[in-house]
Structure formats: C-alpha cells, structure tokens
Amino acid sequence: MVTAGCRWSGMLQMFLCVLFSLSLGCVAPRNGTPDLEKIADHTLTVTGKVQKISLEEGLLVIASSKGERISLKFTEKTAVEGGARRDIAKSQPVKAVYSVATDQNHLVSLEILPQGSCSGN
C-alpha cells in the first residue's frame, strides 16, 4: 500500500525532473525576441521576411511577423530548401532554423517560402 507521503514524494521528484529537463533546453535569442517556436533541443525557428542578406559576410537578417529583427550567420554548407542562396532577396518570406551560441546565432537551415505566402507576413 502506498502512503500519501510516498505519493507526494514521487510527484515532487517527477516535477523537479521535468523542471530540470526544461531548464537545460532553454535558450534565449539574441537581437530581440522574435516570434519563435522551439522545434528541437537547442534550435529555434523564426518565420518572417528577409531584411538583409550578405553572401560575402554570411549574414542574414530576418524580420518576424511582429517586426522584430534577428541576425543569423551562415556558411556555404547551410541547408537551403525551396531555392538557392543566390535567389534570396530582400522581403523574401523565409523560415529559418537556428542555434543560439554565446557570440551569435547560427543558421542551421533555411526554407525559402513563396512570395505572398501568409507565413512570411
């Protein structure tokens, strides 16, 4: 027979375990707080429109649907879906998956969305 004290102890342990697990996965975006969705451990996603892209610098700036801006660094190895890196233009709707590091945000993958798509507004 399980006593009330044992039951509370087990529930408390489970709560603390969940709380600890959630705290390990927390990351804060740099350069504002865009409309974000956590999609996997240590990665975030933002959907918005391109404000600036510099292939030479490996820099992409996206404005979320709420108008907040986030700067992302990328390399030639960064995965791009829906087109080529050279096809990305200002005001292009995109969905970016990135990781947050202490010094900057690193673009993991980028999906180029069709012009006029609701997701990029």
C-alpha positions in Angstrom: 0.0 0.0 0.0 1.3 3.4 -1.0 1.1 6.1 1.7 0.2 9.8 0.9 3.7 10.8 1.8 5.3 8.4 -0.7 2.9 9.6 -3.4 3.7 13.3 -2.8 7.4 12.4 -2.8 7.2 10.7 -6.1 5.2 13.6 -7.6 7.7 16.1 -6.3 10.6 14.1 -7.8 8.8 13.9 -11.2 8.1 17.7 -11.1 11.7 18.5 -10.2 12.9 16.2 -13.0 10.7 17.9 -15.6 11.7 21.3 -14.3 15.4 20.4 -14.6 14.9 19.0 -18.1 13.2 22.1 -19.3 15.8 24.4 -17.8 18.5 22.5 -19.8 16.8 23.2 -23.1 16.2 26.9 -22.5 17.9 29.3 -24.9 17.4 32.9 -25.4 17.6 34.6 -28.8 20.0 37.4 -29.4 19.0 40.7 -31.1 15.4 40.8 -29.9 12.7 38.3 -29.2 11.1 37.3 -32.5 8.1 35.1 -32.9 9.8 31.9 -32.1 8.9 28.3 -31.8 11.2 25.7 -30.3 11.5 22.8 -32.7 14.2 20.7 -31.2 16.8 20.8 -28.4 18.9 23.9 -28.7 17.3 25.1 -32.0 14.7 27.7 -32.6 12.8 28.7 -35.7 11.6 32.1 -36.9 9.4 32.8 -39.9 9.5 36.3 -41.5 10.8 38.4 -44.3 14.5 39.0 -45.2 15.6 42.4 -44.3 19.2 42.0 -45.4 21.4 39.2 -46.9 25.1 39.3 -47.5 26.5 36.2 -49.1 30.1 37.6 -48.7 29.7 38.1 -44.9 27.4 35.1 -44.4 24.8 37.3 -42.7 21.0 37.1 -42.9 18.7 39.5 -41.1 15.0 38.4 -40.8 12.1 40.5 -39.5 9.4 38.4 -37.8 5.7 38.9 -38.3 5.8 41.1 -35.2 8.5 43.3 -36.7 11.4 42.1 -34.5 14.7 41.6 -36.2 17.1 38.7 -35.8 20.6 38.4 -37.3 21.9 34.9 -38.3 25.3 33.8 -39.5 25.5 31.1 -42.2 28.1 29.2 -44.3 28.2 27.6 -47.7 27.2 24.3 -46.0 24.0 25.8 -44.6 21.0 23.8 -45.9 18.6 25.8 -48.1 15.2 24.5 -49.3 12.9 25.9 -51.9 15.6 27.7 -54.0 19.3 28.7 -54.0 21.1 31.0 -51.6 21.7 33.4 -54.5 17.9 33.6 -55.1 17.2 35.1 -51.7 16.2 38.8 -52.0 15.0 41.5 -49.6 11.4 41.0 -48.5 11.6 37.3 -49.4 9.5 35.2 -46.9 11.6 32.6 -45.2 11.5 30.1 -42.4 14.9 29.8 -40.5 16.0 27.2 -38.1 19.0 28.3 -36.0 21.0 27.6 -32.9 22.0 30.2 -30.3 25.6 30.5 -29.3 27.2 32.9 -26.8 28.6 35.1 -29.6 26.0 34.8 -32.3 23.0 33.0 -33.9 24.0 30.2 -36.3 21.6 29.4 -39.2 21.1 25.6 -39.3 18.7 25.5 -42.3 16.6 28.0 -44.3 13.4 27.4 -46.2 12.6 29.9 -48.9 8.8 30.5 -48.9 6.8 31.6 -51.9 6.3 35.4 -52.3 2.9 36.4 -50.8 2.8 33.4 -48.5 0.9 34.0 -45.3 3.7 32.5 -43.3 6.1 35.4 -44.3 3.8 38.2 -43.3 
